[in-house]
């Protein structure tokens, strides 16, 4: 599974998606399908799970707010509030069409020829 910028974003939208997503969201503007192909995979299927991810984020934010006092006590109020703000920003980016979540399925290409071991 991957959280990534939506395809065909302009520079400002791409930068905003990077800011709103998890730290490892950057793909250097290559799709995960392209990255898998470059890594030698085939039969690549990318399943869009953005709607499910959006629903999960909304529920996470809601339920953490229900327990905000206790979570703030456990992790520190500032830390809790920062995390909630990050989740809200990701939710906004999904609603704006900037972020997506995808399940990437692929198969290794069969090896060609005998294996060669170098000592």
ChimeraX attribute file (.defattr): number of C-alpha atoms within 10 A of each C-alpha:
attribute: neighborCount
match mode: 1-to-1
recipient: residues
	/A:1	13
	/A:2	16
	/A:3	20
	/A:4	24
	/A:5	29
	/A:6	18
	/A:7	14
	/A:8	10
	/A:9	15
	/A:10	9
	/A:11	9
	/A:12	9
	/A:13	18
	/A:14	21
	/A:15	14
	/A:16	18
	/A:17	28
	/A:18	21
	/A:19	16
	/A:20	23
	/A:21	23
	/A:22	15
	/A:23	8
	/A:24	10
	/A:25	16
	/A:26	17
	/A:27	13
	/A:28	8
	/A:29	14
	/A:30	12
	/A:31	15
	/A:32	20
	/A:33	18
	/A:34	13
	/A:35	12
	/A:36	18
	/A:37	16
	/A:38	10
	/A:39	11
	/A:40	12
	/A:41	17
	/A:42	16
	/A:43	12
	/A:44	16
	/A:45	14
	/A:46	16
	/A:47	12
	/A:48	15
	/A:49	15
	/A:50	18
	/A:51	13
	/A:52	11
	/A:53	17
	/A:54	20
	/A:55	11
	/A:56	13
	/A:57	17
	/A:58	15
	/A:59	12
	/A:60	14
	/A:61	17
	/A:62	13
	/A:63	11
	/A:64	15
	/A:65	16
	/A:66	11
	/A:67	10
	/A:68	17
	/A:69	13
	/A:70	14
	/A:71	16
	/A:72	16
	/A:73	12
	/A:74	11
	/A:75	11
	/A:76	12
	/A:77	15
	/A:78	11
	/A:79	14
	/A:80	20
	/A:81	16
	/A:82	11
	/A:83	13
	/A:84	18
	/A:85	14
	/A:86	16
	/A:87	19
	/A:88	16
	/A:89	17
	/A:90	25
	/A:91	23
	/A:92	16
	/A:93	23
	/A:94	23
	/A:95	14
	/A:96	11
	/A:97	16
	/A:98	24
	/A:99	26
	/A:100	23
	/A:101	21
	/A:102	17
	/A:103	14
	/A:104	15
	/A:105	15
	/A:106	15
	/A:107	12
	/A:108	13
	/A:109	12
	/A:110	9
	/A:111	7
	/A:112	6
	/A:113	6
	/A:114	6
	/A:115	7
	/A:116	6
	/A:117	5
	/A:118	4
	/A:119	3
